[in-house]
Amino acid sequence: MGIVWARKPWRLQSAALRARADGRRRGRDFAGAIPLYRQYLEWRPDHATAWMLYGHCLKECGRLDEADHAYAQAVRLAPRNREAVEARAHFLKANGRRVEAQAAFATAVELGGGLETQREVNAQRAPGQRPAADAQPGLARIWIDISDLLIFLEHNRHLSGIQRVQMALLDHVVAHPNEACCVTTRPWNRRIWSFSRLALADFHALFLLQGGGGEAMRQAIARLYESAAEAPPVPGATLFMPGAFWIGGGNPPLLRAVRSAGMRVVPLIHDLIPLRQPEVCVPALVEEFTVALGEALREIDGVIANSAHTAADVTRLMASRAMPVVPVIAVPLAHRLNDAVAHPAAWSWQIEHLRGKPFVLTVGTIEPRKNHRLLLGVWQALAEEGLDPPLLIIAGKRGWMTDAFDAEMHLTREVDRRVKVMTDLSDTELDALYGGCLFTAFPSLAEGWGLPVGESLARGKICIASDRDSMPEVGGDAAFYVDPVDVAAAVPVFRRLLFEPGALEAAEAHLRDSFEPRGWPAVVRDMMAALHALPAAPPPARRPGPLLPAGTVYRPAPHLRDTRLHALDAPLRMMLADGWAAPSLEGAALEGAAARLHLTLAGAGTLRLRLHADRALVIEAAGCRLALARAGSGVLEVPVAAGALALEIGVDSPMVPPGLWLTGVSFQPAVTTPG
């Protein structure tokens, strides 16, 4: 071994470098790990596992193109490495590339992947393997997409805010099957599947019994998918998207197909935080949300917003970007996660030590936006005044970008052992903590609704909340408000409720007299009324495709590459909504024998299409032909007029997709001569 090290002395250095990179990654310092992995791979470009780990870090930092390359390189170097194949499969799934993801997961199963990997293969398959007789929408005119709710409940016990809205709507569907139905969609797919009402009722009953997660829930969801039936769009009906419509970067083929059939499309917009405050979100979410929102707002017939604040945000955004004018209706959410009678307090072993002790509670995912650092600052300031603040209990799962919070907890010794983080609490445990706390705090920097504020007030507990966004709308005059970035101004509010005799009791008395919590049945009733009240769907028609600026080269990719253009102003992926596969790093593949490009052009000129084929092909568009004698690339030039364009592109011979990729589109205006 000594001889080997002597002949390759850099190996000692590379091993140390890899250890440093792994340490940064395990500590969730992904940005810091990236240059270390890059340097390591310069020495060891043949190390498949390092390429995979490099891809993980790039993905977490939102550098999706580079992550795609790194994962692909790992698989090229080690095609029999199941871990590398699965990592790439999950990346493809997350980015809406379902066909590639299914193939990758299937390969992972062949390489020895277990039950979870097989589930991923099944999940990537289209629903409707064995359609049930009761799986059609029937008389229902409101189709509610619960796709991301099902994905969430496969692995999570408890609902978050977005999923709580979807579950409330599902409660309504089970009770009123002739008014609304539940459907599912797939990323970058124009098809819709309606669920079996019997399978949906079984799934709903199981959730009420045990919550999400677990083998029984996953099997119930699998039965839902298996028994679903494809549901062709119905003119005059409404596709309502109450969840995270941006997952996978949006779905242009679905938007275009549904509106073209005469159905209305209406999203529920929960907030615009990734646009307004991108610094508190991971870059990948900001990019994905921006692209999907820019596309959706040009193909919808109305918007439901979860608060007056969010409705105003959306209205301002649409006006500032010259988007089509559609109704934006505010439907405030509820003040409780669950309308059921409160669970008996369950002082489990995890929280038993808090019973009978004074503590302040804050509920929310640990991430920068929730602004737990303000509370650490307040507790530190109170201690420095010589006061003895009670325990601060932070209840919530760990999210992203927690390095600064973790560092401050370490630096302050968890504010001298007065702050405790508790994760994965059950509803009954949360009920016990709400019942036992002095009051709650919620100093979030931004919220679409701010459910924890209402949750606290509905349980009779005062909340000190942020004065921003929708929080005052949720709490009214029953809550106390502070500037979430001003520790000094917040300290007196906390000091008063903690240490001034009678202050907390007086606030609680006012809360009991003045606050009336809003329940989920009222929320769903108002949402249904708002959807029914929207203007009738227009005659089946397609809005013009996006404007392609002269001189811009659009290269189909998972997200917008040309940084000179903003995805809200130039949703260029919408041109690929008719017959093209989801854009990848290779371009956009033709899904069949022909597809259309939908564009708007400011003037007459020449459209230049960059195409790549993996075999000899003749490609035709508007009477123009490009003959490729062998696999390779070429440019097809097509004269075009000003205005809306729907250009059909096809091949002259049978082809098993993918075989032809669109890799670039540009527009050159016609040159006009004076006189």
GIZINOR-V97082 format. One record per helix or strand of 3 or more residues. SS is the DSSP state (helix for helix, strand for strand). FROM is the first residue (numbers start at 1). TO is the last residue. Records with the same first field share a line. If there is no record, write none. Layout:
SS = FROM-TO, FROM-TO
This chain:
helix = 2-7, 10-26, 30-43, 48-60, 64-77, 82-94, 98-110, 115-124, 147-155, 161-175, 197-210, 214-227, 247-249, 252-260, 273-276, 278-280, 283-296, 308-320, 352-354, 368-370, 372-384, 403-411, 413-417, 427-436, 451-458, 471-478, 487-499, 503-514, 520-533, 572-576
strand = 142-145, 180-184, 238-241, 264-269, 302-305, 327-330, 359-363, 391-395, 419-422, 440-442, 463-466, 480-482, 587-590, 594-601, 605-613, 617-621, 624-628, 632-640, 643-651, 660-669
